[in-house]
């Protein structure tokens, strides 16, 4: 650890100022983006790193994004050294192997300078509603390689001197659906990184560069101390946990996600090597997602607010096996692994820790995005892509029932308001209600899922599904019962209802009704006799 040379009050002032700057970044994107996915649902995240790419501050955004962004700039700097950067640059990247997760989550990276010295980076991550590829919305259920999933953007300087490079911008927007909407979102991300740069310069102008840099070092040290304190409070030993993706393995069998935790004193290793091999479909993911799941899961056990930064990662080691679902190689499809396999990793960690930390854990919940994408042309010929994740039941815990219809663990986006859906897309929402009785029974009951149905009004529309927990139910804990599984049905006039599978691309007809029933959470503790 480094010796602190600045008083703790100044460190706290700077910590809050950095966090506020990251929060402001997210607000800028939501207020200025063109896509409803960003404006209304908030599928975005913001972060600030130091000059070496170590995470320093983040907004209250999407945990899976934020965990990944602790790696993004460090990996970016391996490709684009600091000597190539200049004030006013904004670089865009979405390659999963560069500290990433999946192609639709595009990161805008701005270097921030003080009197010619590189001091920080601001990073705006936004989920683009389309990044090209074989299917509208860039989720192709039958994908067998990475190139089917869309445009792969290696580090690309889209802005120089804070002005867009028109030639590069045209190249990007020519390869995605809804180019005007994508360009609007790009400009929103650029504005967010710009405002963070101004705020950091204000902080340094007030406190001085030396105090600022010493405060960043002190913040990293403090988070490291807090994480070590948390680990010391847990028993030493080796703990194993596993959970399963519904399908995608050989013969379409469930896919095992496994972690072996070795805890010694104030350090811990999380080894995912026993997880199954990479699969043909789009539920592979990256080692950065494994790290994101670990950081979220362990931080969730703490009674303290541990500042999420590079220091908090120091006591933990994450291991993945090349060729496995967590380290599949750059040629494998990964789009669904971002929000499905990541959640299985959290569940596996919690199941491993159940024998020693059950009082701090919840039972299994709706750990799936429950994703539907409905796309098609508007009457004016422009492309519209409705991307919606669906909340479900939270697992119960030792002191209370689970909450109904929430995003659980690594997801944190909002639902798109019905008024927006019906004004922007060729859809009508005909039902939105609780799925009563879907939570598992127990001493405390799991939260209920929801029911939502969409009537298709437009022509030439398509549906993509990408969800889990349709086969493997949210698990009960300490004798509690499992919650009900996910179900999506397609109702077409004159035909029996068709149950849709978790990864599917379907052509829709005007008049079709798509009915979504999300899982309930697992119960906690056995029901008294």
N, C-alpha and C positions, 0 to 999 in steps of 0.2 A: 504493500500500500504506500501511497505517497503521503508525505507530511502535509497537513493542512496549514496554509499560511494566511487564511482569510477568516474573518469572524463568522460564526454560524448564522447570524442574523442576515448578513449580506448574502450568504449562500442561499438562504431560504427566499429572500427577495428575488434573486436571479432565477432560482428554480421555478417560482410561480410565474415570473415574467416569460420564461421560455415555454412553459406549459400553456400560458395564455396565447402566445404567438402561434403555437401549433393548433390550438382551438380556433383561433381566428382564421387560419388557413382553411380549415374545414368549412367554416361559415362562408368564406369567400366562394368556394366551389359550389356550395349548395345554392347560393344566391345568384350565381352568374352562369352556371352550366345550362346547356340546352336540353339535356336528356332528363326525363322524369326519374330515371333510375338514380341519378345523382341529386336532382333538385328535391325530390319527394322522399325516396327511400333511403338516401344517404349512404349508398354503397361506395364509400370512399374513406380514406384515412390520411392523416398528416403526421409528419415526424420531422425532427431536427436532430442532426448529428454533429459531432465535432469534426475537426479538419481531417481526422483519420477514418471517419465513417462510423465511429462508435455512437450508438443511439444515446441521445441526451434528453430529449423530451418528446412527448407525443400527445395527440388529442385523445378525447374520450370517444374513440371510434370503434373499428371492427378488430377484435383481438387477433384474429388470424392474420390480418394485414400487418398489424403493428409488430407482431413477433417476427414476421418475415423481414420487415424493414430494418430490423437490427442488423441484418446481414447485407442489405442491398448496396449501400454505398461502399462498403469494404470490398465487395465483389466487383462493383463498377470500377473502382480505382485500380484493380488488377488489369482491367482492359484499357482504361483511359487514365493514364497517370496525371497527377496534379499539374505537371508542367504543361499539359495540353489545354488546361482550362483557363477561362478568362472571365472577368466580371461581366455580367449580362448574359452569359451562356445559360441555356436550359436544355438539358439532355433528356431524351425519352428512351425508355427501355422496357421490354416486357419478357425477355428470355427467362424462363424458369431457372436456368442454370446460373444466372447472375443475381443471386439473392432473391429469387422470385418464387412464384407459386403457380399461376397459370396465365395464359396469354391475354385474356380480357382485362386483367389487372395491370394497367399501364402506369409506370412510375415516371414522374417528371422530377429531375434532379437539378437543383441550382447551387453552384458554389457561391459562398458569401464571403466577401472580403472586407477588411478594415485597413485602409491606407496601404493597399497593395498586398496585405498578408491574408492568406486563406485562413478563415477562422471557423467556418461551419458549412454545412449543407442543409438546405431545406428540401423535403421530399413530399410530393403530393401524389398519392396513389388514387386512381379513379378506375372503377369498373366500367369499361366501355360497353355499351349495349350490343355492339358488334365489332369484331376485330377481323372479319373476313372468314374464310374457311368454307367447308362443304355445306354448312347448315346455317340458316338465319339465326342470329344470336350467338353463333360460334360455339355451340354445344352440339357436337355430332356424336350421337350415341354409338354409331358403328365405327368410330375412328380407331385405326390400328397404328397410326404413326402421328408424330407431332405436326406435320405439315397439313394434315387434314383439319387442324383446329384453328387455323387462321394465320394472319400476318405475324411473322416473327421479327421483332424489332431489336436488333443489336444496338448498343449505345449509339444514338443518333442525335446530333445537335440540331434541334428544330428551331432554336432561337439563338441569335448572336446579337450582342449589344441591345438585348431586350426587344429585338424585332424578329418576327417569324421569317424563316427561310422559305420563300414561296415554292421553290422547286421541290424541296424535301416535303413540305406540307402537302403539295399536290400528289406526290408519290404515295404518301400514307393514305390520304383520303380516297384516292382512286382504288384502293384495295380493300375497302370496308363498305358495308351497307350503311346508308344514311350519312353520306359524307358531310353535309352541312351541320348535322347534329354533332358528329364527331369533332369537326373543327371548332364548334362552339365549346365543347368540353375541353379540348386542348387549350384554348385560350383561357378558360376558367382555371385550369391547373397552373398555367403560367402565372396568372394573376395571384394565385395563392402563394406560390414560391416567392413572388416579388414582395408581397406584404411581409412575409417572414424575414426577408432580407432587411427591410426597413426597421422592423422591430429589433432585430439583433444589433443593428448599428446604433439604435437608440440606447440599448442596454449598455453596449460598450462605451458609447459616448458619455454615459452617466457615471459608470464605475471604472472605466479604464480597461485596457486589454489584459494587463497582468491579472487584475482581480477577476475578470471574467474567466480567463483560462484556469486560474487556480480554483475558482468556484466549480467549474465543470469537473476538474479532477476530484474535488471534495465530494461532489454529488455521486460520482462513480464509486468512491470509497464508501460513502454512507450506504448506498444500496447494496454493495458487497457485504458490509457488516450486517445489515438487516437480513439478507438472504442466508448468511452463515448462522445467524441466531435462529432463524426458522429451522434450518436443517439440524442444528444441535438439539432442538426441542423434540425431534423425532427419534425413535429407537434406531440403533444401528442394525444392519442385517441385509439380507438379499430377499427381494420381493418380486413376484412374477404376476403379470396380468395380461389378459387377452380379451379381445372382442372381435367381431366379424363383420365384414361387409356382406351384404345380402348375397351377392353373386359375382361372377366374373372370373372365377378360378377354373381349373380344368373341369370340363363337363358342366360348366356354369355353377360350380360348387361355391359355397361361401369362401371368402378370402380372409385368412387369419392376420390380425394385427396384434403383435406381441411385443411386450417390453419387459426387460429384466432390470430392476433398479437395485443398485448396490450403494448403500448409504453407510458412510464411515465418518463419524464426527461431524464436521461442518462442510463436508463435500458429498456429492452424489453423482453417480453415472447412470445414464438412461440408455440402455442398449436395445435397439430395435432389430437386431440382426436376425432374430428368430421369426420375424414376420415373413409371410409368404413371398415368393418370387414375383417380379413384375408381371402384370397381366396384359392381355391384348387390348383391353378396353381403356376408357378414359379416367380410371380411378387411381392410376399411379400418382405419385406426388414427389416432392423434393425433400432432401435432408433439412432444408430450411423450415419446411412445414413441421417436421418432427421437432425441431428446436422451438418453434412457436408454440406447439402443443405442450411441451415440457414447461416452458416459462409460464404459460397461462395456468397450467394445472397446479404447479407448486406455489405460484403467487396467490392463487385462490385460497390456499390453505392458511395464509397468514392473517392474523388479526390486525396487522399494521399495513398502512398504505406504502408499500415499497415502490419508490420511484423507479419506473421502468427505464433502465438504461444499461449501457454496456457492463457496468460494474456488477449488476445483479446476475449476469451470466457467468461471472468468473468461477464461482464454486461448483458449477455443473458442467458435466461432459455429456455430449450427445453422440451416440455411435449408430451408424446405419451401415448396412451391407450392400456393396455394389451388386446390382442385379436384382435387388429386392424391390418391393413396392414403394419403399422410401428412398431408393437410389437407383432409378430404372435406367438411367442414361438419357441423353438429350433427344433421342429419336422417339421416345414413347409418348403417347397422349396422356395429358394430366389434368384436363380441364375440370373434371368432377372431383379429383382428389383434393383440390384446394379446400372445399367445404364439406366433403364427406369423409375421406380417409383421415383428414386432420382431426375430425371429431371422434373417429374410432381410436385414434392415438390417445386423446384425452380420456376416453372411457377405459381404455386398457390401463392407463396410469392410475386412475381412480380405483379400478378393481384390484390392482396390485397393492394399493395402499389401504384397502378396506380393513384388513386385519389390525392395522395400527392407527388408523385415523378416521374410522367410520363416523365419529361424532362431528367431523368437519366436512363430510362429503354429502352430496345428494345422490339419490338413486338415479338410474338411467333416465334420460329425458329424450325429448325430440331432437336428438343430436344429428339432424339432417337439415339441409337448406329447404327441403321440400320444394324444389325448384320446378317451375313451369315457365316456358318461353313460348309466347304466341306471337307470330309474326305474319306480316302481309302488307300489300301495297295499300296506301290511302287512296281516296278518290282522285287526288291530284297527282298520283303516280309516285310520290315519295314513299320510302320504305318506313314502316313503323314496327318496332320490336318491343313488345311488352315482356319484361323480365321480372318475375315475382318469386320471392321466397316466402314460405308460409310457416308461421310459428305453430308450435304445438305445446304439449304439456311438459312442465318442468317436473323432474323427479322430486319426491318428498325427501325430507331430511329428519334428523333426530328430534327437532322441536316444532315442526310444522308440516302442513300439507304442501304439495307442490303448487306453483302458480299455473293458472291456465293460459294457454295461447301466448307464449313468450318465445323469444329466441334464446337458445340455451348454449352456454359456454362460448365457443369461438365466434359465433355470429352475433351481430348487433345492429342489423339494418332495420329500418322501419317498414311497415306495410305501405303500399301505394294506396292513397285514398280512392274510394269508389268513384267519386266525382271526376278525378283525374283519369282513371281507367276509361270511363265511359265517354269522356270528351276527347281523349287522345287516340283511342284504338277502336277497332270495330267489334267491341265487346259490350255486353251488359251483365252486371253482377246481379244474379237473381236470389242468392242466399248467402248470408254470412251469420253464423251462429256457433255456439259451443257444441262440441261433440260430446254430449253428456254421457258420463259413465265410461269414458275411454281411459281415464287414469286408473292405475293398478291399486287394488285394495291393500291395506296395511294398517299398522298402528297410526301412521299418517298416510293419507292417500295421495297418489300422484295427481298432478294437475291434468285437466282435460285439454284435448286438442280442439280443433275447430273444423267447421264445414264451410266451404266457400264454393260457389258454382258460377261458371262463366258461360253465357249464351253467346255463340259465335254469330255475328251479324254480317261480317264481310265475306267476300269471295277470295279464293286462292290463299287461304291462310294455312299456316302450319303450326304444329304443336311439338315442342321438345320437352321431354321429362328428364329430370336428373335428381333422383331422390333415393334415400335409403330408409331403413327401418320398416320396409314392407314385408320382410321375411323374418329378420332377427328383431324381436321386440325390444323396446326399452326395458332394461332389467330392474327388478326389484332388489332391495338391499336388506340384509339381515332378516330374511323371511318375508319381506313384502312381495306382492305379486307384480308381474310384468304389466306394462301398459299395453293398450291395443296398438296394432301396427298401422302403418300408413296405407291409404288406399286412394287411388285415382281412377275414376270411371269416365268413359265416353258414352254418352247417350245420344243415339241417332234415331230419328223417327222411323218406325216400322221395323227396328232391329232390337234385339236384346242388348242390355248394357254390356259394354266391353271393358274389362279390367285392364288398365295399362300397366306395363312393367316399369321399373325404375329408371331405365335408360332407353328411350325410344323417340323416334322422329315420326310424326303422324301427319298425314294430310287431312285437313278439316273441311267440312262443308258448312255453308250457311245454315243456321238452325241447330247445329250440334250444341250439346250441353256438356261441359267438362266439370265434373264434380270432384272436389278435393276434400279428403278427410284425413287430417293429420294425426299423428300418434299422441297417445296420452303418456304421461310420465309414470315411472315405476313407483310402487309403494315402498314405505320404509317400516321395517319391523313387522313381525307376524301379528295377525289379527288375534285379539284375545279370545280364548275359547268361551 
